[in-house]
Amino acid sequence: MEDADRLLVSSQSALQQLREELQQLLSDLKLRRDTGRLLLTSKLAMEELQLSLNNQTERVEQLLDQMRTLIDQEKDDALRKLTEMLNNK
């Protein structure tokens, strides 16, 4: 009977250990799945930020071009007025 009791206790202990290992495996699987989702979400967020940055850079370049055009026009107007003033003297 003692052998049967020891075998039962040993089996219960092994079963408990297997349950704990299964629980750890399930937790590990969930962590891996969550990590994968987090990485994907982070990648998508980075792509959105990159697109936004590209759009903002393009807009800044457009504004700089407009500013340069206006400055050139102002220079041309100032030179024309100066030339007119010199010709009228």
N, CA, C and O atoms as a Tinker XYZ file with bonds, in Angstrom:
   356  protein
     1  N      0.820000   -1.189000    0.000000    73     2
     2  CA     0.000000    0.000000    0.000000    64     1     3
     3  C      0.860000    1.248000    0.000000    63     2     4     5
     4  O      0.507000    2.259000   -0.606000    81     3
     5  N      2.016000    1.167000    0.700000    73     3     6
     6  CA     2.899000    2.330000    0.722000    64     5     7
     7  C      3.418000    2.634000   -0.666000    63     6     8     9
     8  O      3.552000    3.801000   -1.036000    81     7
     9  N      3.712000    1.603000   -1.440000    73     7    10
    10  CA     4.189000    1.813000   -2.804000    64     9    11
    11  C      3.121000    2.513000   -3.641000    63    10    12    13
    12  O      3.425000    3.398000   -4.441000    81    11
    13  N      1.888000    2.112000   -3.450000    73    11    14
    14  CA     0.789000    2.727000   -4.189000    64    13    15
    15  C      0.630000    4.184000   -3.776000    63    14    16    17
    16  O      0.395000    5.049000   -4.619000    81    15
    17  N      0.761000    4.462000   -2.460000    73    15    18
    18  CA     0.659000    5.840000   -1.975000    64    17    19
    19  C      1.788000    6.697000   -2.549000    63    18    20    21
    20  O      1.566000    7.821000   -2.999000    81    19
    21  N      2.993000    6.147000   -2.523000    73    19    22
    22  CA     4.142000    6.897000   -3.065000    64    21    23
    23  C      3.961000    7.149000   -4.566000    63    22    24    25
    24  O      4.274000    8.228000   -5.069000    81    23
    25  N      3.463000    6.157000   -5.253000    73    23    26
    26  CA     3.228000    6.303000   -6.691000    64    25    27
    27  C      2.158000    7.362000   -6.949000    63    26    28    29
    28  O      2.280000    8.164000   -7.874000    81    27
    29  N      1.112000    7.359000   -6.126000    73    27    30
    30  CA     0.043000    8.345000   -6.263000    64    29    31
    31  C      0.566000    9.747000   -5.993000    63    30    32    33
    32  O      0.275000   10.674000   -6.749000    81    31
    33  N      1.334000    9.910000   -4.925000    73    31    34
    34  CA     1.908000   11.217000   -4.588000    64    33    35
    35  C      2.855000   11.667000   -5.697000    63    34    36    37
    36  O      2.844000   12.832000   -6.097000    81    35
    37  N      3.662000   10.751000   -6.185000    73    35    38
    38  CA     4.608000   11.064000   -7.256000    64    37    39
    39  C      3.863000   11.472000   -8.526000    63    38    40    41
    40  O      4.254000   12.421000   -9.205000    81    39
    41  N      2.803000   10.757000   -8.837000    73    39    42
    42  CA     2.005000   11.069000  -10.027000    64    41    43
    43  C      1.328000   12.424000   -9.885000    63    42    44    45
    44  O      1.280000   13.208000  -10.832000    81    43
    45  N      0.803000   12.692000   -8.682000    73    43    46
    46  CA     0.162000   13.985000   -8.439000    64    45    47
    47  C      1.172000   15.123000   -8.552000    63    46    48    49
    48  O      0.868000   16.185000   -9.096000    81    47
    49  N      2.366000   14.890000   -8.037000    73    47    50
    50  CA     3.421000   15.899000   -8.117000    64    49    51
    51  C      3.818000   16.150000   -9.573000    63    50    52    53
    52  O      3.993000   17.294000   -9.993000    81    51
    53  N      3.954000   15.066000  -10.329000    73    51    54
    54  CA     4.309000   15.199000  -11.749000    64    53    55
    55  C      3.201000   15.911000  -12.513000    63    54    56    57
    56  O      3.465000   16.745000  -13.380000    81    55
    57  N      1.955000   15.572000  -12.180000    73    55    58
    58  CA     0.815000   16.214000  -12.822000    64    57    59
    59  C      0.781000   17.706000  -12.498000    63    58    60    61
    60  O      0.522000   18.529000  -13.377000    81    59
    61  N      1.038000   18.053000  -11.247000    73    59    62
    62  CA     1.070000   19.458000  -10.844000    64    61    63
    63  C      2.179000   20.204000  -11.590000    63    62    64    65
    64  O      1.990000   21.335000  -12.039000    81    63
    65  N      3.325000   19.557000  -11.713000    73    63    66
    66  CA     4.450000   20.172000  -12.426000    64    65    67
    67  C      4.090000   20.391000  -13.902000    63    66    68    69
    68  O      4.420000   21.428000  -14.478000    81    67
    69  N      3.421000   19.421000  -14.499000    73    67    70
    70  CA     2.992000   19.560000  -15.891000    64    69    71
    71  C      1.983000   20.699000  -16.049000    63    70    72    73
    72  O      2.028000   21.452000  -17.021000    81    71
    73  N      1.077000   20.814000  -15.082000    73    71    74
    74  CA     0.103000   21.916000  -15.125000    64    73    75
    75  C      0.809000   23.268000  -15.058000    63    74    76    77
    76  O      0.474000   24.195000  -15.796000    81    75
    77  N      1.791000   23.365000  -14.163000    73    75    78
    78  CA     2.538000   24.619000  -14.024000    64    77    79
    79  C      3.302000   24.944000  -15.307000    63    78    80    81
    80  O      3.341000   26.094000  -15.744000    81    79
    81  N      3.908000   23.915000  -15.904000    73    79    82
    82  CA     4.635000   24.130000  -17.156000    64    81    83
    83  C      3.690000   24.552000  -18.276000    63    82    84    85
    84  O      4.019000   25.420000  -19.085000    81    83
    85  N      2.512000   23.929000  -18.313000    73    83    86
    86  CA     1.513000   24.300000  -19.315000    64    85    87
    87  C      1.080000   25.751000  -19.117000    63    86    88    89
    88  O      0.949000   26.507000  -20.080000    81    87
    89  N      0.861000   26.128000  -17.867000    73    87    90
    90  CA     0.473000   27.509000  -17.570000    64    89    91
    91  C      1.571000   28.484000  -18.010000    63    90    92    93
    92  O      1.284000   29.545000  -18.566000    81    91
    93  N      2.823000   28.115000  -17.756000    73    91    94
    94  CA     3.939000   28.968000  -18.183000    64    93    95
    95  C      4.007000   29.056000  -19.704000    63    94    96    97
    96  O      4.259000   30.127000  -20.257000    81    95
    97  N      3.785000   27.939000  -20.373000    73    95    98
    98  CA     3.789000   27.943000  -21.837000    64    97    99
    99  C      2.672000   28.817000  -22.393000    63    98   100   101
   100  O      2.874000   29.558000  -23.355000    81    99
   101  N      1.492000   28.726000  -21.783000    73    99   102
   102  CA     0.375000   29.559000  -22.227000    64   101   103
   103  C      0.664000   31.041000  -21.988000    63   102   104   105
   104  O      0.356000   31.886000  -22.829000    81   103
   105  N      1.253000   31.343000  -20.844000    73   103   106
   106  CA     1.626000   32.732000  -20.557000    64   105   107
   107  C      2.675000   33.224000  -21.548000    63   106   108   109
   108  O      2.604000   34.354000  -22.031000    81   107
   109  N      3.643000   32.372000  -21.843000    73   107   110
   110  CA     4.688000   32.725000  -22.804000    64   109   111
   111  C      4.085000   32.964000  -24.186000    63   110   112   113
   112  O      4.453000   33.915000  -24.876000    81   111
   113  N      3.167000   32.103000  -24.582000    73   111   114
   114  CA     2.504000   32.257000  -25.873000    64   113   115
   115  C      1.746000   33.583000  -25.940000    63   114   116   117
   116  O      1.808000   34.291000  -26.945000    81   115
   117  N      1.034000   33.910000  -24.865000    73   115   118
   118  CA     0.292000   35.171000  -24.825000    64   117   119
   119  C      1.247000   36.359000  -24.900000    63   118   120   121
   120  O      0.986000   37.327000  -25.615000    81   119
   121  N      2.351000   36.284000  -24.165000    73   119   122
   122  CA     3.336000   37.368000  -24.216000    64   121   123
   123  C      3.921000   37.526000  -25.616000    63   122   124   125
   124  O      4.105000   38.645000  -26.095000    81   123
   125  N      4.207000   36.416000  -26.262000    73   123   126
   126  CA     4.750000   36.476000  -27.631000    64   125   127
   127  C      3.732000   37.086000  -28.593000    63   126   128   129
   128  O      4.079000   37.905000  -29.444000    81   127
   129  N      2.485000   36.677000  -28.447000    73   127   130
   130  CA     1.425000   37.208000  -29.302000    64   129   131
   131  C      1.249000   38.707000  -29.056000    63   130   132   133
   132  O      1.139000   39.490000  -29.999000    81   131
   133  N      1.223000   39.097000  -27.784000    73   131   134
   134  CA     1.090000   40.515000  -27.446000    64   133   135
   135  C      2.288000   41.318000  -27.940000    63   134   136   137
   136  O      2.137000   42.445000  -28.410000    81   135
   137  N      3.477000   40.733000  -27.831000    73   135   138
   138  CA     4.686000   41.405000  -28.315000    64   137   139
   139  C      4.614000   41.597000  -29.823000    63   138   140   141
   140  O      4.966000   42.659000  -30.336000    81   139
   141  N      4.162000   40.582000  -30.524000    73   139   142
   142  CA     4.010000   40.688000  -31.979000    64   141   143
   143  C      3.035000   41.784000  -32.362000    63   142   144   145
   144  O      3.287000   42.553000  -33.290000    81   143
   145  N      1.929000   41.857000  -31.650000    73   143   146
   146  CA     0.938000   42.913000  -31.920000    64   145   147
   147  C      1.513000   44.286000  -31.620000    63   146   148   149
   148  O      1.311000   45.236000  -32.377000    81   147
   149  N      2.228000   44.382000  -30.514000    73   147   150
   150  CA     2.838000   45.658000  -30.141000    64   149   151
   151  C      3.868000   46.099000  -31.180000    63   150   152   153
   152  O      3.930000   47.272000  -31.546000    81   151
   153  N      4.668000   45.153000  -31.646000    73   151   154
   154  CA     5.658000   45.478000  -32.679000    64   153   155
   155  C      4.981000   45.936000  -33.965000    63   154   156   157
   156  O      5.428000   46.894000  -34.597000    81   155
   157  N      3.915000   45.263000  -34.350000    73   155   158
   158  CA     3.191000   45.648000  -35.555000    64   157   159
   159  C      2.574000   47.033000  -35.397000    63   158   160   161
   160  O      2.654000   47.865000  -36.301000    81   159
   161  N      1.956000   47.272000  -34.241000    73   159   162
   162  CA     1.367000   48.582000  -33.976000    64   161   163
   163  C      2.433000   49.667000  -33.994000    63   162   164   165
   164  O      2.220000   50.747000  -34.545000    81   163
   165  N      3.577000   49.378000  -33.391000    73   163   166
   166  CA     4.673000   50.348000  -33.366000    64   165   167
   167  C      5.184000   50.622000  -34.773000    63   166   168   169
   168  O      5.479000   51.764000  -35.124000    81   167
   169  N      5.286000   49.570000  -35.573000    73   167   170
   170  CA     5.753000   49.738000  -36.955000    64   169   171
   171  C      4.783000   50.611000  -37.741000    63   170   172   173
   172  O      5.205000   51.494000  -38.488000    81   171
   173  N      3.493000   50.368000  -37.576000    73   171   174
   174  CA     2.493000   51.176000  -38.269000    64   173   175
   175  C      2.554000   52.630000  -37.815000    63   174   176   177
   176  O      2.441000   53.546000  -38.629000    81   175
   177  N      2.731000   52.837000  -36.516000    73   175   178
   178  CA     2.834000   54.205000  -35.995000    64   177   179
   179  C      4.064000   54.899000  -36.563000    63   178   180   181
   180  O      4.007000   56.078000  -36.911000    81   179
   181  N      5.172000   54.177000  -36.660000    73   179   182
   182  CA     6.393000   54.760000  -37.229000    64   181   183
   183  C      6.187000   55.122000  -38.697000    63   182   184   185
   184  O      6.649000   56.168000  -39.152000    81   183
   185  N      5.499000   54.265000  -39.433000    73   183   186
   186  CA     5.230000   54.557000  -40.841000    64   185   187
   187  C      4.345000   55.789000  -40.975000    63   186   188   189
   188  O      4.561000   56.617000  -41.861000    81   187
   189  N      3.349000   55.916000  -40.100000    73   187   190
   190  CA     2.485000   57.099000  -40.123000    64   189   191
   191  C      3.280000   58.359000  -39.792000    63   190   192   193
   192  O      3.097000   59.399000  -40.425000    81   191
   193  N      4.159000   58.264000  -38.802000    73   191   194
   194  CA     4.999000   59.412000  -38.452000    64   193   195
   195  C      5.931000   59.784000  -39.596000    63   194   196   197
   196  O      6.142000   60.966000  -39.868000    81   195
   197  N      6.487000   58.784000  -40.265000    73   195   198
   198  CA     7.378000   59.049000  -41.401000    64   197   199
   199  C      6.616000   59.736000  -42.524000    63   198   200   201
   200  O      7.120000   60.681000  -43.132000    81   199
   201  N      5.413000   59.270000  -42.799000    73   199   202
   202  CA     4.584000   59.886000  -43.831000    64   201   203
   203  C      4.253000   61.324000  -43.459000    63   202   204   205
   204  O      4.326000   62.219000  -44.301000    81   203
   205  N      3.893000   61.545000  -42.208000    73   203   206
   206  CA     3.593000   62.894000  -41.737000    64   205   207
   207  C      4.811000   63.797000  -41.861000    63   206   208   209
   208  O      4.700000   64.944000  -42.295000    81   207
   209  N      5.963000   63.282000  -41.482000    73   207   210
   210  CA     7.201000   64.058000  -41.591000    64   209   211
   211  C      7.506000   64.388000  -43.049000    63   210   212   213
   212  O      7.905000   65.509000  -43.365000    81   211
   213  N      7.319000   63.419000  -43.928000    73   211   214
   214  CA     7.539000   63.666000  -45.355000    64   213   215
   215  C      6.600000   64.751000  -45.874000    63   214   216   217
   216  O      7.017000   65.633000  -46.624000    81   215
   217  N      5.335000   64.681000  -45.473000    73   215   218
   218  CA     4.360000   65.690000  -45.892000    64   217   219
   219  C      4.726000   67.068000  -45.357000    63   218   220   221
   220  O      4.630000   68.062000  -46.076000    81   219
   221  N      5.143000   67.128000  -44.106000    73   219   222
   222  CA     5.528000   68.408000  -43.518000    64   221   223
   223  C      6.775000   68.966000  -44.195000    63   222   224   225
   224  O      6.869000   70.169000  -44.437000    81   223
   225  N      7.723000   68.097000  -44.499000    73   223   226
   226  CA     8.941000   68.533000  -45.189000    64   225   227
   227  C      8.594000   69.089000  -46.564000    63   226   228   229
   228  O      9.121000   70.121000  -46.977000    81   227
   229  N      7.709000   68.403000  -47.264000    73   227   230
   230  CA     7.284000   68.876000  -48.583000    64   229   231
   231  C      6.594000   70.233000  -48.472000    63   230   232   233
   232  O      6.827000   71.119000  -49.294000    81   231
   233  N      5.753000   70.394000  -47.465000    73   231   234
   234  CA     5.045000   71.672000  -47.274000    64   233   235
   235  C      6.035000   72.790000  -46.947000    63   234   236   237
   236  O      5.904000   73.899000  -47.465000    81   235
   237  N      7.015000   72.514000  -46.103000    73   235   238
   238  CA     8.033000   73.519000  -45.767000    64   237   239
   239  C      8.802000   73.913000  -47.024000    63   238   240   241
   240  O      9.083000   75.092000  -47.236000    81   239
   241  N      9.141000   72.940000  -47.852000    73   239   242
   242  CA     9.851000   73.241000  -49.095000    64   241   243
   243  C      9.001000   74.105000  -50.017000    63   242   244   245
   244  O      9.517000   75.018000  -50.661000    81   243
   245  N      7.699000   73.825000  -50.084000    73   243   246
   246  CA     6.797000   74.652000  -50.891000    64   245   247
   247  C      6.760000   76.083000  -50.359000    63   246   248   249
   248  O      6.811000   77.040000  -51.132000    81   247
   249  N      6.670000   76.222000  -49.043000    73   247   250
   250  CA     6.639000   77.559000  -48.443000    64   249   251
   251  C      7.947000   78.302000  -48.683000    63   250   252   253
   252  O      7.940000   79.505000  -48.944000    81   251
   253  N      9.064000   77.596000  -48.598000    73   251   254
   254  CA    10.358000   78.227000  -48.882000    64   253   255
   255  C     10.431000   78.693000  -50.329000    63   254   256   257
   256  O     10.939000   79.780000  -50.606000    81   255
   257  N      9.933000   77.889000  -51.245000    73   255   258
   258  CA     9.910000   78.289000  -52.654000    64   257   259
   259  C      9.049000   79.534000  -52.852000    63   258   260   261
   260  O      9.434000   80.449000  -53.581000    81   259
   261  N      7.885000   79.570000  -52.204000    73   259   262
   262  CA     7.018000   80.749000  -52.301000    64   261   263
   263  C      7.707000   81.978000  -51.732000    63   262   264   265
   264  O      7.631000   83.067000  -52.302000    81   263
   265  N      8.382000   81.793000  -50.601000    73   263   266
   266  CA     9.083000   82.907000  -49.969000    64   265   267
   267  C     10.197000   83.420000  -50.882000    63   266   268   269
   268  O     10.362000   84.630000  -51.040000    81   267
   269  N     10.955000   82.514000  -51.477000    73   267   270
   270  CA    12.028000   82.922000  -52.401000    64   269   271
   271  C     11.455000   83.682000  -53.596000    63   270   272   273
   272  O     12.019000   84.685000  -54.034000    81   271
   273  N     10.334000   83.195000  -54.115000    73   271   274
   274  CA     9.689000   83.867000  -55.247000    64   273   275
   275  C      9.268000   85.280000  -54.855000    63   274   276   277
   276  O      9.482000   86.227000  -55.611000    81   275
   277  N      8.672000   85.420000  -53.676000    73   275   278
   278  CA     8.253000   86.750000  -53.214000    64   277   279
   279  C      9.448000   87.673000  -53.012000    63   278   280   281
   280  O      9.393000   88.851000  -53.364000    81   279
   281  N     10.514000   87.144000  -52.453000    73   279   282
   282  CA    11.720000   87.957000  -52.237000    64   281   283
   283  C     12.286000   88.401000  -53.582000    63   282   284   285
   284  O     12.683000   89.555000  -53.741000    81   283
   285  N     12.324000   87.488000  -54.545000    73   283   286
   286  CA    12.817000   87.839000  -55.879000    64   285   287
   287  C     11.936000   88.909000  -56.516000    63   286   288   289
   288  O     12.439000   89.839000  -57.145000    81   287
   289  N     10.614000   88.774000  -56.350000    73   287   290
   290  CA     9.694000   89.776000  -56.897000    64   289   291
   291  C      9.917000   91.132000  -56.236000    63   290   292   293
   292  O      9.918000   92.162000  -56.909000    81   291
   293  N     10.107000   91.130000  -54.922000    73   291   294
   294  CA    10.353000   92.388000  -54.210000    64   293   295
   295  C     11.663000   93.017000  -54.669000    63   294   296   297
   296  O     11.743000   94.235000  -54.826000    81   295
   297  N     12.677000   92.207000  -54.882000    73   295   298
   298  CA    13.956000   92.728000  -55.385000    64   297   299
   299  C     13.769000   93.337000  -56.771000    63   298   300   301
   300  O     14.267000   94.428000  -57.052000    81   299
   301  N     13.048000   92.623000  -57.632000    73   299   302
   302  CA    12.802000   93.126000  -58.985000    64   301   303
   303  C     12.032000   94.438000  -58.942000    63   302   304   305
   304  O     12.357000   95.373000  -59.674000    81   303
   305  N     11.006000   94.516000  -58.082000    73   303   306
   306  CA    10.228000   95.757000  -57.942000    64   305   307
   307  C     11.106000   96.897000  -57.437000    63   306   308   309
   308  O     11.028000   98.018000  -57.941000    81   307
   309  N     11.937000   96.611000  -56.448000    73   307   310
   310  CA    12.815000   97.650000  -55.899000    64   309   311
   311  C     13.804000   98.125000  -56.955000    63   310   312   313
   312  O     14.050000   99.326000  -57.064000    81   311
   313  N     14.371000   97.220000  -57.728000    73   311   314
   314  CA    15.304000   97.604000  -58.793000    64   313   315
   315  C     14.603000   98.411000  -59.877000    63   314   316   317
   316  O     15.157000   99.386000  -60.385000    81   315
   317  N     13.388000   98.009000  -60.232000    73   315   318
   318  CA    12.623000   98.746000  -61.237000    64   317   319
   319  C     12.330000  100.163000  -60.759000    63   318   320   321
   320  O     12.486000  101.119000  -61.519000    81   319
   321  N     11.909000  100.304000  -59.511000    73   319   322
   322  CA    11.620000  101.630000  -58.955000    64   321   323
   323  C     12.883000  102.474000  -58.891000    63   322   324   325
   324  O     12.852000  103.667000  -59.196000    81   323
   325  N     13.979000  101.868000  -58.501000    73   323   326
   326  CA    15.245000  102.599000  -58.437000    64   325   327
   327  C     15.671000  103.044000  -59.832000    63   326   328   329
   328  O     16.142000  104.166000  -60.017000    81   327
   329  N     15.505000  102.164000  -60.805000    73   327   330
   330  CA    15.844000  102.513000  -62.191000    64   329   331
   331  C     14.959000  103.647000  -62.686000    63   330   332   333
   332  O     15.444000  104.566000  -63.346000    81   331
   333  N     13.657000  103.595000  -62.373000    73   331   334
   334  CA    12.737000  104.664000  -62.772000    64   333   335
   335  C     13.137000  105.981000  -62.127000    63   334   336   337
   336  O     13.118000  107.027000  -62.777000    81   335
   337  N     13.500000  105.933000  -60.847000    73   335   338
   338  CA    13.907000  107.159000  -60.144000    64   337   339
   339  C     15.165000  107.739000  -60.777000    63   338   340   341
   340  O     15.267000  108.952000  -60.957000    81   339
   341  N     16.111000  106.892000  -61.109000    73   339   342
   342  CA    17.358000  107.365000  -61.720000    64   341   343
   343  C     17.113000  107.906000  -63.127000    63   342   344   345
   344  O     17.751000  108.876000  -63.537000    81   343
   345  N     16.208000  107.297000  -63.857000    73   343   346
   346  CA    15.898000  107.754000  -65.215000    64   345   347
   347  C     15.113000  109.057000  -65.194000    63   346   348   349
   348  O     15.218000  109.845000  -66.133000    81   347
   349  N     14.333000  109.304000  -64.152000    73   347   350
   350  CA    13.524000  110.523000  -64.050000    64   349   351
   351  C     14.339000  111.722000  -63.602000    63   350   352   353
   352  O     13.857000  112.848000  -63.721000    81   351
   353  N     15.524000  111.541000  -63.103000    73   351   354
   354  CA    16.341000  112.672000  -62.636000    64   353   355
   355  C     16.932000  113.423000  -63.760000    63   354   356
   356  O     17.646000  114.402000  -63.542000    81   355
